Amino acid sequence: RLDGAWARWSRPWTLFAWSFLTIGIALGSWWAYNELGWGGWWFWDP
């Protein structure tokens, strides 16, 4: 069962993980856009 103490303990860790995942996705998409030179964010050739 979840209580208030567990929620208070897990919130900083959740925000920390979410922030780094968001930064990683943003940097990865920026890198792919610039480095691979496809002229778009994602380009998959079927």
PyMOL Python script that loads the backbone (N, CA, C, O; Angstrom):
from pymol import cmd

cmd.read_pdbstr("""\
ATOM      1  N   ARG A   1       0.839  -1.179   0.000  1.00  0.00           N
ATOM      2  CA  ARG A   1       0.000   0.000   0.000  1.00  0.00           C
ATOM      3  C   ARG A   1       0.888   1.248   0.000  1.00  0.00           C
ATOM      4  O   ARG A   1       1.892   1.314   0.709  1.00  0.00           O
ATOM      5  N   LEU A   2       0.504   2.209  -0.790  1.00  0.00           N
ATOM      6  CA  LEU A   2       1.281   3.441  -0.906  1.00  0.00           C
ATOM      7  C   LEU A   2       0.764   4.477   0.084  1.00  0.00           C
ATOM      8  O   LEU A   2      -0.443   4.621   0.278  1.00  0.00           O
ATOM      9  N   ASP A   3       1.680   5.183   0.697  1.00  0.00           N
ATOM     10  CA  ASP A   3       1.290   6.243   1.617  1.00  0.00           C
ATOM     11  C   ASP A   3       2.025   7.534   1.256  1.00  0.00           C
ATOM     12  O   ASP A   3       2.801   7.573   0.301  1.00  0.00           O
ATOM     13  N   GLY A   4       1.773   8.574   2.024  1.00  0.00           N
ATOM     14  CA  GLY A   4       2.365   9.880   1.741  1.00  0.00           C
ATOM     15  C   GLY A   4       3.878   9.900   1.855  1.00  0.00           C
ATOM     16  O   GLY A   4       4.549  10.603   1.099  1.00  0.00           O
ATOM     17  N   ALA A   5       4.425   9.130   2.798  1.00  0.00           N
ATOM     18  CA  ALA A   5       5.881   9.112   2.970  1.00  0.00           C
ATOM     19  C   ALA A   5       6.568   8.519   1.747  1.00  0.00           C
ATOM     20  O   ALA A   5       7.607   9.016   1.311  1.00  0.00           O
ATOM     21  N   TRP A   6       5.995   7.470   1.200  1.00  0.00           N
ATOM     22  CA  TRP A   6       6.573   6.861   0.004  1.00  0.00           C
ATOM     23  C   TRP A   6       6.516   7.835  -1.171  1.00  0.00           C
ATOM     24  O   TRP A   6       7.471   7.939  -1.940  1.00  0.00           O
ATOM     25  N   ALA A   7       5.410   8.540  -1.307  1.00  0.00           N
ATOM     26  CA  ALA A   7       5.271   9.506  -2.397  1.00  0.00           C
ATOM     27  C   ALA A   7       6.272  10.649  -2.241  1.00  0.00           C
ATOM     28  O   ALA A   7       6.861  11.088  -3.228  1.00  0.00           O
ATOM     29  N   ARG A   8       6.472  11.133  -1.020  1.00  0.00           N
ATOM     30  CA  ARG A   8       7.445  12.201  -0.794  1.00  0.00           C
ATOM     31  C   ARG A   8       8.864  11.720  -1.072  1.00  0.00           C
ATOM     32  O   ARG A   8       9.691  12.497  -1.549  1.00  0.00           O
ATOM     33  N   TRP A   9       9.157  10.469  -0.787  1.00  0.00           N
ATOM     34  CA  TRP A   9      10.492   9.926  -1.021  1.00  0.00           C
ATOM     35  C   TRP A   9      10.749   9.705  -2.509  1.00  0.00           C
ATOM     36  O   TRP A   9      11.856   9.946  -2.989  1.00  0.00           O
ATOM     37  N   SER A  10       9.737   9.249  -3.239  1.00  0.00           N
ATOM     38  CA  SER A  10       9.947   8.886  -4.643  1.00  0.00           C
ATOM     39  C   SER A  10       9.868  10.077  -5.597  1.00  0.00           C
ATOM     40  O   SER A  10      10.403  10.006  -6.704  1.00  0.00           O
ATOM     41  N   ARG A  11       9.224  11.152  -5.203  1.00  0.00           N
ATOM     42  CA  ARG A  11       9.062  12.286  -6.116  1.00  0.00           C
ATOM     43  C   ARG A  11      10.393  12.878  -6.583  1.00  0.00           C
ATOM     44  O   ARG A  11      10.548  13.076  -7.788  1.00  0.00           O
ATOM     45  N   PRO A  12      11.364  13.173  -5.711  1.00  0.00           N
ATOM     46  CA  PRO A  12      12.633  13.726  -6.216  1.00  0.00           C
ATOM     47  C   PRO A  12      13.345  12.784  -7.180  1.00  0.00           C
ATOM     48  O   PRO A  12      13.916  13.236  -8.172  1.00  0.00           O
ATOM     49  N   TRP A  13      13.320  11.483  -6.905  1.00  0.00           N
ATOM     50  CA  TRP A  13      13.968  10.520  -7.799  1.00  0.00           C
ATOM     51  C   TRP A  13      13.249  10.453  -9.145  1.00  0.00           C
ATOM     52  O   TRP A  13      13.889  10.329 -10.189  1.00  0.00           O
ATOM     53  N   THR A  14      11.945  10.533  -9.119  1.00  0.00           N
ATOM     54  CA  THR A  14      11.177  10.508 -10.363  1.00  0.00           C
ATOM     55  C   THR A  14      11.485  11.742 -11.204  1.00  0.00           C
ATOM     56  O   THR A  14      11.700  11.630 -12.411  1.00  0.00           O
ATOM     57  N   LEU A  15      11.509  12.907 -10.584  1.00  0.00           N
ATOM     58  CA  LEU A  15      11.826  14.136 -11.318  1.00  0.00           C
ATOM     59  C   LEU A  15      13.257  14.125 -11.844  1.00  0.00           C
ATOM     60  O   LEU A  15      13.513  14.593 -12.953  1.00  0.00           O
ATOM     61  N   PHE A  16      14.185  13.596 -11.061  1.00  0.00           N
ATOM     62  CA  PHE A  16      15.580  13.481 -11.487  1.00  0.00           C
ATOM     63  C   PHE A  16      15.692  12.593 -12.721  1.00  0.00           C
ATOM     64  O   PHE A  16      16.322  12.971 -13.709  1.00  0.00           O
ATOM     65  N   ALA A  17      15.080  11.409 -12.662  1.00  0.00           N
ATOM     66  CA  ALA A  17      15.146  10.472 -13.790  1.00  0.00           C
ATOM     67  C   ALA A  17      14.446  11.049 -15.015  1.00  0.00           C
ATOM     68  O   ALA A  17      14.970  10.960 -16.126  1.00  0.00           O
ATOM     69  N   TRP A  18      13.269  11.637 -14.824  1.00  0.00           N
ATOM     70  CA  TRP A  18      12.522  12.203 -15.943  1.00  0.00           C
ATOM     71  C   TRP A  18      13.320  13.326 -16.606  1.00  0.00           C
ATOM     72  O   TRP A  18      13.347  13.428 -17.832  1.00  0.00           O
ATOM     73  N   SER A  19      13.965  14.162 -15.802  1.00  0.00           N
ATOM     74  CA  SER A  19      14.754  15.266 -16.351  1.00  0.00           C
ATOM     75  C   SER A  19      15.903  14.759 -17.210  1.00  0.00           C
ATOM     76  O   SER A  19      16.119  15.257 -18.315  1.00  0.00           O
ATOM     77  N   PHE A  20      16.645  13.771 -16.711  1.00  0.00           N
ATOM     78  CA  PHE A  20      17.776  13.265 -17.482  1.00  0.00           C
ATOM     79  C   PHE A  20      17.324  12.508 -18.730  1.00  0.00           C
ATOM     80  O   PHE A  20      17.993  12.578 -19.761  1.00  0.00           O
ATOM     81  N   LEU A  21      16.221  11.799 -18.659  1.00  0.00           N
ATOM     82  CA  LEU A  21      15.709  11.139 -19.862  1.00  0.00           C
ATOM     83  C   LEU A  21      15.278  12.164 -20.906  1.00  0.00           C
ATOM     84  O   LEU A  21      15.538  11.984 -22.096  1.00  0.00           O
ATOM     85  N   THR A  22      14.628  13.227 -20.475  1.00  0.00           N
ATOM     86  CA  THR A  22      14.207  14.276 -21.398  1.00  0.00           C
ATOM     87  C   THR A  22      15.410  14.956 -22.040  1.00  0.00           C
ATOM     88  O   THR A  22      15.422  15.195 -23.247  1.00  0.00           O
ATOM     89  N   ILE A  23      16.419  15.267 -21.237  1.00  0.00           N
ATOM     90  CA  ILE A  23      17.638  15.880 -21.770  1.00  0.00           C
ATOM     91  C   ILE A  23      18.325  14.935 -22.752  1.00  0.00           C
ATOM     92  O   ILE A  23      18.806  15.374 -23.796  1.00  0.00           O
ATOM     93  N   GLY A  24      18.375  13.647 -22.430  1.00  0.00           N
ATOM     94  CA  GLY A  24      18.999  12.669 -23.318  1.00  0.00           C
ATOM     95  C   GLY A  24      18.281  12.542 -24.649  1.00  0.00           C
ATOM     96  O   GLY A  24      18.922  12.449 -25.696  1.00  0.00           O
ATOM     97  N   ILE A  25      16.966  12.538 -24.617  1.00  0.00           N
ATOM     98  CA  ILE A  25      16.199  12.457 -25.862  1.00  0.00           C
ATOM     99  C   ILE A  25      16.410  13.718 -26.698  1.00  0.00           C
ATOM    100  O   ILE A  25      16.593  13.637 -27.912  1.00  0.00           O
ATOM    101  N   ALA A  26      16.386  14.875 -26.052  1.00  0.00           N
ATOM    102  CA  ALA A  26      16.577  16.133 -26.779  1.00  0.00           C
ATOM    103  C   ALA A  26      17.972  16.211 -27.390  1.00  0.00           C
ATOM    104  O   ALA A  26      18.117  16.593 -28.551  1.00  0.00           O
ATOM    105  N   LEU A  27      19.002  15.852 -26.617  1.00  0.00           N
ATOM    106  CA  LEU A  27      20.363  15.893 -27.153  1.00  0.00           C
ATOM    107  C   LEU A  27      20.565  14.858 -28.257  1.00  0.00           C
ATOM    108  O   LEU A  27      21.270  15.127 -29.230  1.00  0.00           O
ATOM    109  N   GLY A  28      19.965  13.696 -28.124  1.00  0.00           N
ATOM    110  CA  GLY A  28      20.080  12.676 -29.159  1.00  0.00           C
ATOM    111  C   GLY A  28      19.422  13.097 -30.460  1.00  0.00           C
ATOM    112  O   GLY A  28      19.962  12.854 -31.539  1.00  0.00           O
ATOM    113  N   SER A  29      18.268  13.723 -30.366  1.00  0.00           N
ATOM    114  CA  SER A  29      17.608  14.176 -31.591  1.00  0.00           C
ATOM    115  C   SER A  29      18.364  15.340 -32.222  1.00  0.00           C
ATOM    116  O   SER A  29      18.436  15.439 -33.447  1.00  0.00           O
ATOM    117  N   TRP A  30      18.925  16.214 -31.403  1.00  0.00           N
ATOM    118  CA  TRP A  30      19.738  17.315 -31.930  1.00  0.00           C
ATOM    119  C   TRP A  30      20.994  16.775 -32.603  1.00  0.00           C
ATOM    120  O   TRP A  30      21.375  17.243 -33.676  1.00  0.00           O
ATOM    121  N   TRP A  31      21.634  15.796 -31.980  1.00  0.00           N
ATOM    122  CA  TRP A  31      22.835  15.189 -32.557  1.00  0.00           C
ATOM    123  C   TRP A  31      22.506  14.526 -33.894  1.00  0.00           C
ATOM    124  O   TRP A  31      23.228  14.711 -34.873  1.00  0.00           O
ATOM    125  N   ALA A  32      21.414  13.752 -33.937  1.00  0.00           N
ATOM    126  CA  ALA A  32      21.046  13.065 -35.174  1.00  0.00           C
ATOM    127  C   ALA A  32      20.726  14.066 -36.280  1.00  0.00           C
ATOM    128  O   ALA A  32      21.059  13.839 -37.443  1.00  0.00           O
ATOM    129  N   TYR A  33      20.090  15.155 -35.924  1.00  0.00           N
ATOM    130  CA  TYR A  33      19.744  16.165 -36.922  1.00  0.00           C
ATOM    131  C   TYR A  33      21.001  16.791 -37.518  1.00  0.00           C
ATOM    132  O   TYR A  33      21.086  16.994 -38.729  1.00  0.00           O
ATOM    133  N   ASN A  34      21.969  17.092 -36.667  1.00  0.00           N
ATOM    134  CA  ASN A  34      23.188  17.766 -37.145  1.00  0.00           C
ATOM    135  C   ASN A  34      24.217  16.803 -37.715  1.00  0.00           C
ATOM    136  O   ASN A  34      24.773  17.070 -38.780  1.00  0.00           O
ATOM    137  N   GLU A  35      24.480  15.722 -37.057  1.00  0.00           N
ATOM    138  CA  GLU A  35      25.567  14.813 -37.427  1.00  0.00           C
ATOM    139  C   GLU A  35      25.242  13.982 -38.663  1.00  0.00           C
ATOM    140  O   GLU A  35      26.079  13.821 -39.551  1.00  0.00           O
ATOM    141  N   LEU A  36      24.045  13.465 -38.713  1.00  0.00           N
ATOM    142  CA  LEU A  36      23.704  12.566 -39.804  1.00  0.00           C
ATOM    143  C   LEU A  36      23.324  13.316 -41.068  1.00  0.00           C
ATOM    144  O   LEU A  36      23.388  12.750 -42.160  1.00  0.00           O
ATOM    145  N   GLY A  37      22.934  14.565 -40.946  1.00  0.00           N
ATOM    146  CA  GLY A  37      22.694  15.411 -42.104  1.00  0.00           C
ATOM    147  C   GLY A  37      21.553  14.953 -42.984  1.00  0.00           C
ATOM    148  O   GLY A  37      21.600  15.127 -44.201  1.00  0.00           O
ATOM    149  N   TRP A  38      20.535  14.373 -42.389  1.00  0.00           N
ATOM    150  CA  TRP A  38      19.411  13.916 -43.195  1.00  0.00           C
ATOM    151  C   TRP A  38      18.426  15.035 -43.499  1.00  0.00           C
ATOM    152  O   TRP A  38      17.517  14.858 -44.309  1.00  0.00           O
ATOM    153  N   GLY A  39      18.599  16.171 -42.864  1.00  0.00           N
ATOM    154  CA  GLY A  39      17.712  17.293 -43.123  1.00  0.00           C
ATOM    155  C   GLY A  39      16.387  17.204 -42.397  1.00  0.00           C
ATOM    156  O   GLY A  39      15.471  17.973 -42.688  1.00  0.00           O
ATOM    157  N   GLY A  40      16.270  16.302 -41.478  1.00  0.00           N
ATOM    158  CA  GLY A  40      15.045  16.165 -40.694  1.00  0.00           C
ATOM    159  C   GLY A  40      15.353  15.491 -39.388  1.00  0.00           C
ATOM    160  O   GLY A  40      16.461  14.999 -39.177  1.00  0.00           O
ATOM    161  N   TRP A  41      14.384  15.466 -38.513  1.00  0.00           N
ATOM    162  CA  TRP A  41      14.618  14.884 -37.197  1.00  0.00           C
ATOM    163  C   TRP A  41      14.813  13.382 -37.286  1.00  0.00           C
ATOM    164  O   TRP A  41      15.806  12.857 -36.784  1.00  0.00           O
ATOM    165  N   TRP A  42      13.885  12.688 -37.914  1.00  0.00           N
ATOM    166  CA  TRP A  42      14.028  11.246 -38.088  1.00  0.00           C
ATOM    167  C   TRP A  42      13.675  10.920 -39.533  1.00  0.00           C
ATOM    168  O   TRP A  42      12.724  11.462 -40.097  1.00  0.00           O
ATOM    169  N   PHE A  43      14.455  10.029 -40.114  1.00  0.00           N
ATOM    170  CA  PHE A  43      14.198   9.629 -41.492  1.00  0.00           C
ATOM    171  C   PHE A  43      14.518   8.147 -41.615  1.00  0.00           C
ATOM    172  O   PHE A  43      15.679   7.743 -41.563  1.00  0.00           O
ATOM    173  N   TRP A  44      13.489   7.357 -41.775  1.00  0.00           N
ATOM    174  CA  TRP A  44      13.683   5.915 -41.929  1.00  0.00           C
ATOM    175  C   TRP A  44      13.320   5.534 -43.355  1.00  0.00           C
ATOM    176  O   TRP A  44      12.215   5.808 -43.823  1.00  0.00           O
ATOM    177  N   ASP A  45      14.250   4.909 -44.030  1.00  0.00           N
ATOM    178  CA  ASP A  45      14.022   4.500 -45.407  1.00  0.00           C
ATOM    179  C   ASP A  45      13.449   3.089 -45.406  1.00  0.00           C
ATOM    180  O   ASP A  45      14.146   2.146 -45.033  1.00  0.00           O
ATOM    181  N   PRO A  46      12.202   2.928 -45.812  1.00  0.00           N
ATOM    182  CA  PRO A  46      11.599   1.578 -45.775  1.00  0.00           C
ATOM    183  C   PRO A  46      12.177   0.634 -46.807  1.00  0.00           C
ATOM    184  O   PRO A  46      11.764  -0.523 -46.884  1.00  0.00           O
TER     185      PRO A  46
END
""", "prot")
cmd.dss("prot")
cmd.show_as("cartoon", "prot")
cmd.util.cbc("prot")
cmd.orient("prot")
